[in-house]
Amino acid sequence: MKSSISVIIIDDHPIVLQGFSHILQNESNIVLLSSFTSATEGLKYMENHLVDLVLMDINMPDMNGIEACMKINKDFPDCKVIAISNNNENSIIQRMLQSGASGYILKNASADELVKCIWEAVEGYTALSQDVKEIIKTSESTDLPKVTRREHEILQLLAKGMTSLEIAEKIFVSPLTIETHRRNLIQKFNVNNIAALIHKAMELKYI
């Protein structure tokens, strides 16, 4: 068990930053290194500082929390991420956890819950505030689409309005391969066309 935990906060709401900072500054075994209003700033800081855990909002202007979480997992595999959000939709909670987050806390969580979740995440557990546990428990268990890295790439290019031919040329595969991926994605997201696919993928924060 670690003797102390180094933490940064990434959230574009100053009041949230102040509130969470105040809680953590009173904890002798948690070191709040810094706080940032954008994911880009936080990620840049992490290049030169050892961070054990990131408390991160999901909705930010420059990069959403899901995208940032995936980047942290890839570039800083020893660092844990806990999502802090007002979003209480089960689909978003599940999406964030699937993207590699070690926990999810609603912003109305108590100071005790926040501290407890930080320690749980660092010790390798999935850290959820009580409200989030209740949401998961009472929500209908809807399995989120499992998307491959290639499908995710194609999804993003489709969202930019690119045709199958243009995507095929860009990623050096045949148009037939792209058509197969398109059909698979439509099936996985349980929709009827590309417009509906993009809408649902954005709703679930895949793009």
C-alpha positions in Angstrom: 0.0 0.0 0.0 1.4 3.4 -1.0 2.2 5.8 1.8 1.0 8.8 -0.2 -0.8 9.5 -3.5 0.1 12.3 -5.9 -3.0 13.7 -7.6 -4.0 16.2 -10.3 -7.5 17.5 -11.1 -8.7 18.3 -14.6 -12.0 20.2 -14.7 -13.1 23.3 -16.5 -15.4 24.5 -13.7 -13.4 26.7 -11.2 -15.9 26.0 -8.4 -15.4 22.3 -8.7 -11.6 22.7 -8.8 -11.8 24.8 -5.6 -14.1 22.4 -3.8 -12.1 19.2 -4.6 -8.8 21.0 -4.0 -10.0 22.1 -0.6 -10.9 18.5 0.3 -7.6 17.0 -0.8 -5.4 19.7 0.8 -6.8 18.6 4.2 -5.6 15.0 3.5 -2.0 14.4 4.8 -1.5 11.3 2.6 -2.8 12.8 -0.6 -0.6 15.3 -2.4 -2.5 17.6 -4.8 0.2 18.5 -7.3 -1.8 20.8 -9.5 -5.2 21.5 -11.2 -6.0 22.2 -14.8 -9.0 23.5 -16.7 -8.2 21.5 -19.9 -7.1 17.9 -20.6 -4.4 19.2 -22.9 -2.7 21.1 -20.1 -3.0 18.2 -17.7 -1.5 15.7 -20.1 1.4 18.1 -20.9 2.1 18.4 -17.1 2.1 14.6 -16.8 5.0 14.4 -19.3 7.4 15.8 -16.6 5.7 14.9 -13.3 4.9 11.6 -11.7 1.2 11.4 -11.1 -0.5 8.5 -9.4 -4.1 9.5 -10.1 -6.1 12.0 -12.2 -9.5 13.2 -11.1 -11.1 14.2 -14.4 -14.3 15.7 -15.7 -15.9 14.1 -18.7 -17.2 17.1 -20.6 -14.4 19.5 -21.4 -13.9 22.0 -24.3 -10.7 20.6 -25.8 -10.9 16.9 -25.3 -13.6 14.8 -23.7 -12.8 12.7 -20.7 -13.1 9.4 -22.5 -10.6 10.4 -25.1 -8.2 11.8 -22.4 -8.6 8.6 -20.3 -7.6 6.4 -23.2 -4.6 8.6 -23.8 -3.5 8.5 -20.2 -3.9 4.7 -20.2 -1.7 4.5 -23.3 1.0 7.0 -22.3 1.0 6.7 -18.5 -0.1 3.1 -17.8 0.8 3.3 -14.1 -1.6 6.3 -13.5 -5.2 5.8 -12.4 -8.1 7.9 -13.6 -11.3 8.6 -11.8 -14.1 10.4 -13.7 -15.8 13.2 -11.8 -19.1 14.2 -13.4 -22.6 15.4 -13.0 -23.6 12.9 -15.7 -25.6 10.1 -14.1 -26.4 8.1 -17.2 -25.4 4.4 -16.9 -24.3 4.3 -20.5 -21.8 7.1 -19.9 -20.5 5.5 -16.7 -20.0 2.2 -18.5 -18.3 3.9 -21.4 -15.9 5.7 -19.1 -15.0 2.5 -17.3 -14.6 0.6 -20.6 -12.1 3.3 -21.7 -9.9 2.5 -18.7 -11.1 4.6 -15.9 -10.6 3.1 -12.4 -13.6 4.8 -11.0 -16.6 7.2 -11.4 -17.8 9.8 -8.9 -20.7 12.2 -9.1 -19.7 15.8 -8.2 -22.1 15.8 -5.2 -20.1 13.0 -3.5 -19.0 13.7 0.0 -15.4 14.4 1.0 -15.1 11.0 2.7 -16.4 9.2 -0.5 -13.9 11.1 -2.6 -10.9 10.2 -0.4 -12.1 6.5 -0.1 -12.4 6.2 -3.9 -9.0 7.6 -4.5 -7.4 5.0 -2.2 -9.5 2.2 -3.7 -8.5 3.2 -7.3 -4.8 3.3 -6.4 -5.1 -0.1 -4.7 -6.5 -1.6 -7.9 -10.2 -1.6 -7.2 -13.0 0.0 -9.2 -13.9 3.1 -7.2 -17.5 4.2 -7.4 -19.4 6.7 -5.2 -22.6 5.3 -3.6 -24.9 7.1 -6.0 -23.0 5.6 -9.0 -23.3 2.1 -7.5 -27.0 2.6 -7.2 -27.3 3.9 -10.8 -25.5 0.8 -12.1 -27.5 -1.5 -9.9 -30.9 -0.1 -10.9 -30.1 0.6 -14.6 -31.1 -1.9 -17.2 -28.0 -3.8 -18.1 -27.4 -2.6 -21.7 -24.2 -4.0 -23.2 -22.3 -1.2 -24.9 -21.1 -2.0 -28.4 -17.6 -3.5 -28.4 -15.7 -1.7 -31.1 -12.2 -2.6 -32.4 -9.5 0.0 -32.9 -10.0 -0.1 -36.7 -13.8 0.3 -36.3 -13.3 3.2 -34.0 -11.0 4.8 -36.6 -13.5 4.3 -39.3 -16.3 5.7 -37.1 -14.4 8.9 -36.6 -13.8 9.3 -40.3 -17.4 8.6 -41.1 -18.4 11.3 -38.6 -16.2 13.7 -40.7 -18.4 13.0 -43.7 -15.9 10.8 -45.6 -17.1 8.3 -48.1 -16.1 4.6 -48.1 -13.7 5.3 -51.0 -12.1 8.2 -49.3 -11.6 6.2 -46.1 -10.2 3.3 -48.0 -7.7 5.5 -49.7 -6.8 7.2 -46.4 -6.1 4.0 -44.4 -4.9 1.9 -47.3 -7.5 -0.9 -47.5 -10.1 -1.8 -50.1 -13.5 0.0 -50.3 -15.1 -3.5 -49.8 -13.4 -3.8 -46.5 -14.7 -0.4 -45.4 -18.2 -1.4 -46.5 -17.9 -4.6 -44.3 -16.9 -2.4 -41.3 -19.8 0.0 -42.0 -22.3 -2.9 -41.9 -20.7 -4.3 -38.8 -20.9 -1.0 -37.0 -24.5 -0.4 -38.0 -25.3 -3.9 -36.6 -23.3 -3.4 -33.4 -25.0 -0.1 -32.6 -28.4 -1.5 -33.6 -29.3 1.3 -36.1 -30.5 1.4 -39.7 -28.1 3.9 -41.4 -24.9 5.9 -41.1 -26.6 9.1 -39.9 -28.2 7.2 -37.0 -24.9 5.4 -36.4 -23.0 8.7 -36.0 -25.7 10.1 -33.8 -25.7 7.1 -31.4 -21.9 6.9 -31.4 -21.7 10.6 -30.4 -24.4 10.1 -27.7 -22.4 7.2 -26.2 -19.1 9.2 -26.5 -17.4 6.9 -29.0 -16.7 10.0 -31.1 
